[in-house]
């Protein structure tokens, strides 16, 4: 290589490095500008809640703040009118939608969206996990981490939450009620992780759950009678087994004339048939770690609001004690859910949660509280074929030798001849045991309670 060629090559390399540096600088400044405009819009939206819902007003506001910032701190970008139009459209899409996952959020057949960093997005659809694909069949992915962080910012801003390195874990919800969990660095080593649990706009009814094969008509009729007769019912199951969905469907059996108080971490229940309905939702602490309102605070408050029944979205801590006391003090027919792998495990979990209340109660007193409060446990399960089913209907009876006696009334039995790995076939079968606590049943005018398969069939 001649000296002239070497000099030309060096100049060419320097020019490429300079262009790369310039492009990176412009890209960063563009992102800063878009972030600044979004901050202005979110601040204005906190005053005018309809801003993001009115397309014309939003477009005007975006253009106003874009021009304002472009002529002040971002004059170095020397933006043309065409470039401002492109930026304005990008900002508008970021403000009203959810970027590349927007179609997934709007797809009613998708029940869960799992974002594992910028390169992997998984969905749960019809009970099965799969990679999210675009229209061309390619895996969906974010362009960079900034794009994903912008999405996270949009989710947490409306609920006045902050997420950063000092507070890297946040629970939130979308306007449609979908539950969101977010984890960012340094806790998450793979980058931002976002999990969105979606709920249908119109909650599933018990009739739809029967169509899906989650329960059969005769057992649904039994549960209808138990709810109407004001039995206290706990719905238990593992993560993703459909507890909230089933609780909502079961709550539709509550007579519409009653006054119902719902208590939830994130407002998900939709009891559309209840006229006298009060919905309570917990509040996380603010940036100063103050102002938290817990489930326990809300359950205590609900007791002072003259409820006929209390429906607690999920008990997972000391509020279990307050819930049990509510069931034992005239609020019959109360409903709640809890995490457990079986009905017996649910009783053990309730004991543990009562101990978390901070009161030093003897185990015998806790078990007496549970046995006198909880009457029925409905156990749900997510099967290997992705379906959700009712696996047990269990009656909680009295204490026997210091232990809570619980007996299965119905149990799901698989048909090994018809079942395959991709489709499990079976049904809930009567165990031959009858309901022992029949006071409420008879008071509701249902007569004698005999739970043989033949008689239960007649109710449906």
TAWO-V760253 format. One record per residue. N is the residue number from 1. RES is the residue in one letter. SS is DSSP state (H for helix, E for strand, L for the rest). PSI is psi in whole degrees, -180 to 180 (none if undefined). BURIAL is + if it has 9 or more other ideal C-beta (glycine too) atoms within 8 Angstrom, else -. Layout:
# TAWO-V760253
n=N res=RES ss=SS psi=PSI burial=BURIAL
n=N res=RES ss=SS psi=PSI burial=BURIAL
This chain:
# TAWO-V760253
n=1 res=X ss=L psi=132 burial=-
n=2 res=X ss=L psi=165 burial=-
n=3 res=X ss=H psi=-35 burial=-
n=4 res=X ss=H psi=-42 burial=-
n=5 res=X ss=H psi=-40 burial=-
n=6 res=X ss=H psi=-42 burial=+
n=7 res=X ss=H psi=-43 burial=-
n=8 res=X ss=H psi=-42 burial=-
n=9 res=X ss=H psi=-41 burial=+
n=10 res=X ss=H psi=-44 burial=-
n=11 res=X ss=H psi=-39 burial=-
n=12 res=X ss=H psi=-43 burial=-
n=13 res=X ss=H psi=-46 burial=-
n=14 res=X ss=H psi=-39 burial=-
n=15 res=X ss=H psi=-40 burial=-
n=16 res=X ss=H psi=-43 burial=-
n=17 res=X ss=H psi=-41 burial=-
n=18 res=X ss=H psi=-41 burial=-
n=19 res=X ss=H psi=-42 burial=-
n=20 res=X ss=H psi=-45 burial=-
n=21 res=X ss=H psi=-44 burial=-
n=22 res=X ss=H psi=-42 burial=-
n=23 res=X ss=H psi=-43 burial=-
n=24 res=X ss=H psi=-42 burial=-
n=25 res=X ss=H psi=-47 burial=-
n=26 res=X ss=H psi=-40 burial=+
n=27 res=X ss=H psi=-45 burial=-
n=28 res=X ss=H psi=-41 burial=-
n=29 res=X ss=H psi=-37 burial=+
n=30 res=X ss=H psi=-43 burial=+
n=31 res=X ss=H psi=-39 burial=+
n=32 res=X ss=H psi=-42 burial=+
n=33 res=X ss=H psi=-47 burial=+
n=34 res=X ss=H psi=-39 burial=+
n=35 res=X ss=H psi=-42 burial=+
n=36 res=X ss=H psi=-44 burial=+
n=37 res=X ss=H psi=-42 burial=+
n=38 res=X ss=H psi=-40 burial=+
n=39 res=X ss=H psi=-42 burial=-
n=40 res=X ss=H psi=-43 burial=+
n=41 res=X ss=H psi=-41 burial=+
n=42 res=X ss=H psi=-37 burial=+
n=43 res=X ss=H psi=-42 burial=-
n=44 res=X ss=H psi=-35 burial=+
n=45 res=X ss=H psi=-29 burial=+
n=46 res=X ss=H psi=-24 burial=-
n=47 res=X ss=H psi=-42 burial=-
n=48 res=X ss=L psi=95 burial=-
n=49 res=X ss=L psi=-16 burial=-
n=50 res=X ss=L psi=-1 burial=-
n=51 res=X ss=H psi=-47 burial=+
n=52 res=X ss=H psi=-11 burial=+
n=53 res=X ss=H psi=-14 burial=-
n=54 res=X ss=L psi=106 burial=-
n=55 res=X ss=H psi=-45 burial=-
n=56 res=X ss=H psi=-44 burial=-
n=57 res=X ss=H psi=-38 burial=+
n=58 res=X ss=H psi=-44 burial=+
n=59 res=X ss=H psi=-41 burial=+
n=60 res=X ss=H psi=-43 burial=-
n=61 res=X ss=H psi=-41 burial=+
n=62 res=X ss=H psi=-48 burial=+
n=63 res=X ss=H psi=-39 burial=+
n=64 res=X ss=H psi=-50 burial=-
n=65 res=X ss=H psi=-32 burial=+
n=66 res=X ss=H psi=-44 burial=+
n=67 res=X ss=H psi=-41 burial=+
n=68 res=X ss=H psi=-48 burial=-
n=69 res=X ss=H psi=-36 burial=+
n=70 res=X ss=H psi=-29 burial=+
n=71 res=X ss=L psi=-4 burial=-
n=72 res=X ss=L psi=-96 burial=-
n=73 res=X ss=L psi=-18 burial=-
n=74 res=X ss=L psi=32 burial=+
n=75 res=X ss=H psi=-26 burial=-
n=76 res=X ss=H psi=-17 burial=-
n=77 res=X ss=H psi=-24 burial=+
n=78 res=X ss=L psi=53 burial=-
n=79 res=X ss=L psi=136 burial=+
n=80 res=X ss=L psi=168 burial=-
n=81 res=X ss=H psi=-37 burial=-
n=82 res=X ss=H psi=-41 burial=-
n=83 res=X ss=H psi=-37 burial=-
n=84 res=X ss=H psi=-37 burial=+
n=85 res=X ss=H psi=-42 burial=-
n=86 res=X ss=H psi=-45 burial=-
n=87 res=X ss=H psi=-42 burial=+
n=88 res=X ss=H psi=-41 burial=+
n=89 res=X ss=H psi=-42 burial=-
n=90 res=X ss=H psi=-43 burial=+
n=91 res=X ss=H psi=-42 burial=+
n=92 res=X ss=H psi=-44 burial=+
n=93 res=X ss=H psi=-38 burial=+
n=94 res=X ss=H psi=-33 burial=+
n=95 res=X ss=H psi=-33 burial=+
n=96 res=X ss=H psi=-15 burial=-
n=97 res=X ss=L psi=-168 burial=-
n=98 res=X ss=L psi=36 burial=-
n=99 res=X ss=H psi=-136 burial=+
n=100 res=X ss=H psi=-20 burial=+
n=101 res=X ss=H psi=3 burial=+
n=102 res=X ss=H psi=-44 burial=+
n=103 res=X ss=H psi=-32 burial=-
n=104 res=X ss=H psi=-41 burial=+
n=105 res=X ss=H psi=-36 burial=+
n=106 res=X ss=H psi=-15 burial=-
n=107 res=X ss=L psi=112 burial=-
n=108 res=X ss=L psi=-20 burial=-
n=109 res=X ss=L psi=-14 burial=-
n=110 res=X ss=E psi=125 burial=+
n=111 res=X ss=E psi=-18 burial=-
n=112 res=X ss=E psi=141 burial=+
n=113 res=X ss=E psi=126 burial=+
n=114 res=X ss=E psi=112 burial=+
n=115 res=X ss=E psi=112 burial=+
n=116 res=X ss=E psi=84 burial=+
n=117 res=X ss=L psi=-165 burial=+
n=118 res=X ss=L psi=-16 burial=+
n=119 res=X ss=L psi=-13 burial=-
n=120 res=X ss=E psi=123 burial=+
n=121 res=X ss=E psi=120 burial=+
n=122 res=X ss=E psi=154 burial=+
n=123 res=X ss=E psi=156 burial=+
n=124 res=X ss=E psi=122 burial=+
n=125 res=X ss=E psi=120 burial=+
n=126 res=X ss=L psi=39 burial=-
n=127 res=X ss=L psi=-2 burial=+
n=128 res=X ss=E psi=140 burial=-
n=129 res=X ss=E psi=142 burial=-
n=130 res=X ss=E psi=159 burial=-
n=131 res=X ss=E psi=140 burial=+
n=132 res=X ss=L psi=131 burial=+
n=133 res=X ss=E psi=152 burial=-
n=134 res=X ss=L psi=-173 burial=-
n=135 res=X ss=L psi=-25 burial=-
n=136 res=X ss=L psi=2 burial=-
n=137 res=X ss=L psi=10 burial=-
n=138 res=X ss=L psi=148 burial=-
n=139 res=X ss=E psi=133 burial=+
n=140 res=X ss=L psi=142 burial=+
n=141 res=X ss=L psi=150 burial=+
n=142 res=X ss=L psi=150 burial=+
n=143 res=X ss=L psi=-39 burial=-
n=144 res=X ss=L psi=174 burial=-
n=145 res=X ss=H psi=-29 burial=+
n=146 res=X ss=H psi=-40 burial=-
n=147 res=X ss=H psi=-42 burial=+
n=148 res=X ss=H psi=-40 burial=+
n=149 res=X ss=H psi=-33 burial=+
n=150 res=X ss=H psi=-40 burial=+
n=151 res=X ss=H psi=-44 burial=+
n=152 res=X ss=H psi=-43 burial=+
n=153 res=X ss=H psi=-40 burial=+
n=154 res=X ss=H psi=-34 burial=+
n=155 res=X ss=H psi=-43 burial=+
n=156 res=X ss=H psi=-24 burial=+
n=157 res=X ss=H psi=-45 burial=+
n=158 res=X ss=L psi=-22 burial=+
n=159 res=X ss=L psi=17 burial=-
n=160 res=X ss=L psi=42 burial=-
n=161 res=X ss=L psi=154 burial=+
n=162 res=X ss=L psi=138 burial=-
n=163 res=X ss=L psi=125 burial=+
n=164 res=X ss=E psi=-169 burial=-
n=165 res=X ss=L psi=-31 burial=-
n=166 res=X ss=L psi=-21 burial=-
n=167 res=X ss=E psi=76 burial=-
n=168 res=X ss=L psi=3 burial=+
n=169 res=X ss=E psi=127 burial=+
n=170 res=X ss=E psi=138 burial=+
n=171 res=X ss=E psi=134 burial=+
n=172 res=X ss=E psi=-176 burial=+
n=173 res=X ss=E psi=153 burial=+
n=174 res=X ss=L psi=164 burial=+
n=175 res=X ss=L psi=-27 burial=-
n=176 res=X ss=L psi=2 burial=-
n=177 res=X ss=L psi=-5 burial=+
n=178 res=X ss=L psi=138 burial=+
n=179 res=X ss=E psi=135 burial=+
n=180 res=X ss=E psi=133 burial=+
n=181 res=X ss=E psi=132 burial=+
n=182 res=X ss=E psi=134 burial=+
n=183 res=X ss=E psi=128 burial=+
n=184 res=X ss=L psi=179 burial=+
n=185 res=X ss=L psi=149 burial=+
n=186 res=X ss=L psi=-3 burial=-
n=187 res=X ss=L psi=-44 burial=-
n=188 res=X ss=L psi=120 burial=+
n=189 res=X ss=L psi=-21 burial=-
n=190 res=X ss=L psi=9 burial=-
n=191 res=X ss=L psi=-173 burial=+
n=192 res=X ss=L psi=134 burial=+
n=193 res=X ss=E psi=125 burial=+
n=194 res=X ss=E psi=127 burial=+
n=195 res=X ss=E psi=122 burial=+
n=196 res=X ss=E psi=116 burial=+
n=197 res=X ss=E psi=113 burial=+
n=198 res=X ss=L psi=152 burial=+
n=199 res=X ss=L psi=143 burial=+
n=200 res=X ss=L psi=148 burial=-
n=201 res=X ss=L psi=-43 burial=-
n=202 res=X ss=L psi=109 burial=-
n=203 res=X ss=L psi=149 burial=+
n=204 res=X ss=L psi=138 burial=+
n=205 res=X ss=L psi=169 burial=-
n=206 res=X ss=H psi=-32 burial=+
n=207 res=X ss=H psi=-38 burial=-
n=208 res=X ss=H psi=-38 burial=+
n=209 res=X ss=H psi=-33 burial=+
n=210 res=X ss=H psi=-42 burial=+
n=211 res=X ss=H psi=-36 burial=-
n=212 res=X ss=H psi=-12 burial=+
n=213 res=X ss=L psi=13 burial=-
n=214 res=X ss=L psi=-27 burial=+
n=215 res=X ss=L psi=159 burial=+
n=216 res=X ss=L psi=167 burial=-
n=217 res=X ss=H psi=-41 burial=-
n=218 res=X ss=H psi=-40 burial=+
n=219 res=X ss=H psi=-33 burial=+
n=220 res=X ss=H psi=-38 burial=+
n=221 res=X ss=H psi=-38 burial=+
n=222 res=X ss=H psi=-47 burial=+
n=223 res=X ss=H psi=-37 burial=+
n=224 res=X ss=H psi=-45 burial=+
n=225 res=X ss=H psi=-40 burial=+
n=226 res=X ss=H psi=-41 burial=+
n=227 res=X ss=H psi=-44 burial=+
n=228 res=X ss=H psi=-33 burial=+
n=229 res=X ss=L psi=1 burial=+
n=230 res=X ss=L psi=42 burial=+
n=231 res=X ss=L psi=142 burial=+
n=232 res=X ss=L psi=123 burial=+
n=233 res=X ss=E psi=134 burial=+
n=234 res=X ss=E psi=129 burial=+
n=235 res=X ss=E psi=120 burial=+
n=236 res=X ss=E psi=159 burial=+
n=237 res=X ss=E psi=170 burial=+
n=238 res=X ss=L psi=178 burial=+
n=239 res=X ss=L psi=131 burial=-
n=240 res=X ss=L psi=15 burial=-
n=241 res=X ss=L psi=-5 burial=+
n=242 res=X ss=L psi=27 burial=+
n=243 res=X ss=H psi=-48 burial=+
n=244 res=X ss=H psi=-41 burial=+
n=245 res=X ss=H psi=-44 burial=+
n=246 res=X ss=H psi=-39 burial=+
n=247 res=X ss=H psi=-42 burial=+
n=248 res=X ss=H psi=-43 burial=+
n=249 res=X ss=H psi=-42 burial=+
n=250 res=X ss=H psi=-36 burial=+
n=251 res=X ss=H psi=-21 burial=+
n=252 res=X ss=L psi=-14 burial=+
n=253 res=X ss=L psi=-10 burial=+
n=254 res=X ss=L psi=131 burial=+
n=255 res=X ss=L psi=135 burial=-
n=256 res=X ss=L psi=-14 burial=-
n=257 res=X ss=L psi=-11 burial=-
n=258 res=X ss=L psi=158 burial=+
n=259 res=X ss=L psi=119 burial=+
n=260 res=X ss=E psi=135 burial=+
n=261 res=X ss=E psi=124 burial=+
n=262 res=X ss=E psi=139 burial=+
n=263 res=X ss=E psi=121 burial=+
n=264 res=X ss=E psi=155 burial=+
n=265 res=X ss=L psi=-49 burial=-
n=266 res=X ss=L psi=127 burial=+
n=267 res=X ss=L psi=106 burial=+
n=268 res=X ss=L psi=-27 burial=+
n=269 res=X ss=L psi=142 burial=+
n=270 res=X ss=L psi=90 burial=-
n=271 res=X ss=L psi=76 burial=+
n=272 res=X ss=L psi=-21 burial=-
n=273 res=X ss=L psi=-12 burial=-
n=274 res=X ss=L psi=124 burial=+
n=275 res=X ss=L psi=-47 burial=-
n=276 res=X ss=L psi=74 burial=-
n=277 res=X ss=E psi=132 burial=+
n=278 res=X ss=E psi=125 burial=+
n=279 res=X ss=E psi=126 burial=-
n=280 res=X ss=E psi=142 burial=+
n=281 res=X ss=E psi=138 burial=+
n=282 res=X ss=L psi=161 burial=+
n=283 res=X ss=E psi=127 burial=-
n=284 res=X ss=L psi=164 burial=-
n=285 res=X ss=L psi=152 burial=-
n=286 res=X ss=L psi=-170 burial=-
n=287 res=X ss=L psi=-31 burial=-
n=288 res=X ss=L psi=9 burial=-
n=289 res=X ss=L psi=32 burial=-
n=290 res=X ss=L psi=165 burial=-
n=291 res=X ss=L psi=12 burial=-
n=292 res=X ss=L psi=137 burial=-
n=293 res=X ss=E psi=117 burial=-
n=294 res=X ss=L psi=171 burial=+
n=295 res=X ss=H psi=-39 burial=+
n=296 res=X ss=H psi=-40 burial=+
n=297 res=X ss=H psi=-43 burial=+
n=298 res=X ss=H psi=-38 burial=+
n=299 res=X ss=H psi=-42 burial=+
n=300 res=X ss=H psi=-42 burial=+
n=301 res=X ss=H psi=-40 burial=+
n=302 res=X ss=H psi=-34 burial=+
n=303 res=X ss=H psi=-22 burial=+
n=304 res=X ss=L psi=5 burial=-
n=305 res=X ss=L psi=18 burial=-
n=306 res=X ss=L psi=54 burial=-
n=307 res=X ss=L psi=148 burial=+
n=308 res=X ss=L psi=-39 burial=-
n=309 res=X ss=E psi=154 burial=+
n=310 res=X ss=E psi=132 burial=+
n=311 res=X ss=E psi=113 burial=+
n=312 res=X ss=E psi=123 burial=+
n=313 res=X ss=L psi=-48 burial=+
n=314 res=X ss=L psi=133 burial=+
n=315 res=X ss=L psi=131 burial=+
n=316 res=X ss=L psi=7 burial=+
n=317 res=X ss=L psi=-148 burial=+
n=318 res=X ss=L psi=-18 burial=+
n=319 res=X ss=H psi=-14 burial=+
n=320 res=X ss=H psi=-38 burial=+
n=321 res=X ss=H psi=-45 burial=+
n=322 res=X ss=H psi=-36 burial=+
n=323 res=X ss=H psi=-44 burial=+
n=324 res=X ss=H psi=-40 burial=+
n=325 res=X ss=H psi=-36 burial=+
n=326 res=X ss=H psi=-43 burial=+
n=327 res=X ss=H psi=-29 burial=+
n=328 res=X ss=H psi=-2 burial=-
n=329 res=X ss=L psi=43 burial=-
n=330 res=X ss=L psi=5 burial=-
n=331 res=X ss=L psi=55 burial=+
n=332 res=X ss=L psi=152 burial=+
n=333 res=X ss=L psi=11 burial=+
n=334 res=X ss=L psi=151 burial=+
n=335 res=X ss=E psi=147 burial=+
n=336 res=X ss=E psi=173 burial=+
n=337 res=X ss=E psi=163 burial=+
n=338 res=X ss=E psi=156 burial=+
n=339 res=X ss=E psi=124 burial=+
n=340 res=X ss=L psi=156 burial=+
n=341 res=X ss=L psi=-10 burial=-
n=342 res=X ss=L psi=170 burial=+
n=343 res=X ss=H psi=-41 burial=+
n=344 res=X ss=H psi=-40 burial=-
n=345 res=X ss=H psi=-34 burial=+
n=346 res=X ss=H psi=-39 burial=+
n=347 res=X ss=H psi=-41 burial=+
n=348 res=X ss=H psi=-39 burial=+
n=349 res=X ss=H psi=-40 burial=+
n=350 res=X ss=H psi=-40 burial=+
n=351 res=X ss=H psi=-47 burial=+
n=352 res=X ss=H psi=-42 burial=-
n=353 res=X ss=H psi=-36 burial=+
n=354 res=X ss=H psi=-40 burial=+
n=355 res=X ss=H psi=-27 burial=-
n=356 res=X ss=L psi=-10 burial=+
n=357 res=X ss=L psi=-17 burial=+
n=358 res=X ss=L psi=-10 burial=-
n=359 res=X ss=L psi=132 burial=-
n=360 res=X ss=L psi=80 burial=-
n=361 res=X ss=L psi=143 burial=-
n=362 res=X ss=L psi=150 burial=-
n=363 res=X ss=H psi=-38 burial=-
n=364 res=X ss=H psi=-38 burial=-
n=365 res=X ss=H psi=-38 burial=-
n=366 res=X ss=H psi=-44 burial=+
n=367 res=X ss=H psi=-36 burial=+
n=368 res=X ss=H psi=-41 burial=+
n=369 res=X ss=H psi=-46 burial=+
n=370 res=X ss=H psi=-47 burial=+
n=371 res=X ss=H psi=-29 burial=+
n=372 res=X ss=H psi=-18 burial=-
n=373 res=X ss=H psi=-55 burial=+
n=374 res=X ss=L psi=131 burial=+
n=375 res=X ss=L psi=-34 burial=+
n=376 res=X ss=E psi=137 burial=+
n=377 res=X ss=E psi=127 burial=+
n=378 res=X ss=E psi=115 burial=+
n=379 res=X ss=E psi=125 burial=+
n=380 res=X ss=E psi=158 burial=+
n=381 res=X ss=E psi=149 burial=+
n=382 res=X ss=E psi=120 burial=+
n=383 res=X ss=L psi=169 burial=+
n=384 res=X ss=L psi=-17 burial=-
n=385 res=X ss=L psi=6 burial=+
n=386 res=X ss=L psi=-9 burial=-
n=387 res=X ss=L psi=156 burial=+
n=388 res=X ss=E psi=136 burial=+
n=389 res=X ss=E psi=155 burial=+
n=390 res=X ss=E psi=122 burial=+
n=391 res=X ss=E psi=-28 burial=-
n=392 res=X ss=E psi=144 burial=+
n=393 res=X ss=E psi=115 burial=+
n=394 res=X ss=E psi=136 burial=+
n=395 res=X ss=E psi=132 burial=+
n=396 res=X ss=E psi=121 burial=+
n=397 res=X ss=E psi=-154 burial=+
n=398 res=X ss=E psi=174 burial=-
n=399 res=X ss=E psi=138 burial=+
n=400 res=X ss=E psi=114 burial=-
n=401 res=X ss=L psi=43 burial=-
n=402 res=X ss=L psi=-1 burial=-
n=403 res=X ss=E psi=151 burial=-
n=404 res=X ss=E psi=127 burial=+
n=405 res=X ss=E psi=122 burial=+
n=406 res=X ss=E psi=140 burial=+
n=407 res=X ss=E psi=133 burial=+
n=408 res=X ss=E psi=129 burial=+
n=409 res=X ss=E psi=-37 burial=+
n=410 res=X ss=E psi=146 burial=+
n=411 res=X ss=E psi=138 burial=+
n=412 res=X ss=E psi=132 burial=+
n=413 res=X ss=E psi=127 burial=-
n=414 res=X ss=E psi=143 burial=-
n=415 res=X ss=L psi=106 burial=+
n=416 res=X ss=L psi=-20 burial=-
n=417 res=X ss=L psi=-32 burial=-
n=418 res=X ss=L psi=-16 burial=-
n=419 res=X ss=L psi=147 burial=+
n=420 res=X ss=L psi=176 burial=-
n=421 res=X ss=L psi=-33 burial=-
n=422 res=X ss=L psi=-8 burial=-
n=423 res=X ss=L psi=112 burial=-
n=424 res=X ss=L psi=133 burial=+
n=425 res=X ss=L psi=134 burial=-
n=426 res=X ss=E psi=-172 burial=+
n=427 res=X ss=E psi=163 burial=-
n=428 res=X ss=E psi=127 burial=+
n=429 res=X ss=E psi=144 burial=+
n=430 res=X ss=E psi=139 burial=+
n=431 res=X ss=L psi=-5 burial=+
n=432 res=X ss=L psi=-8 burial=-
n=433 res=X ss=L psi=143 burial=+
n=434 res=X ss=L psi=159 burial=-
n=435 res=X ss=L psi=127 burial=+
n=436 res=X ss=L psi=-36 burial=-
n=437 res=X ss=L psi=89 burial=+
n=438 res=X ss=L psi=3 burial=+
n=439 res=X ss=H psi=-51 burial=-
n=440 res=X ss=H psi=-37 burial=+
n=441 res=X ss=H psi=-48 burial=+
n=442 res=X ss=H psi=-36 burial=+
n=443 res=X ss=H psi=-27 burial=-
n=444 res=X ss=L psi=-3 burial=+
n=445 res=X ss=L psi=22 burial=-
n=446 res=X ss=L psi=-1 burial=-
n=447 res=X ss=L psi=-148 burial=-
n=448 res=X ss=L psi=141 burial=-
n=449 res=X ss=L psi=105 burial=+
n=450 res=X ss=L psi=120 burial=-
n=451 res=X ss=L psi=38 burial=+
n=452 res=X ss=L psi=154 burial=-
n=453 res=X ss=H psi=-36 burial=-
n=454 res=X ss=H psi=-45 burial=-
n=455 res=X ss=H psi=-39 burial=+
n=456 res=X ss=H psi=-34 burial=+
n=457 res=X ss=H psi=-36 burial=-
n=458 res=X ss=H psi=-33 burial=-
n=459 res=X ss=H psi=-34 burial=+
n=460 res=X ss=L psi=none burial=-
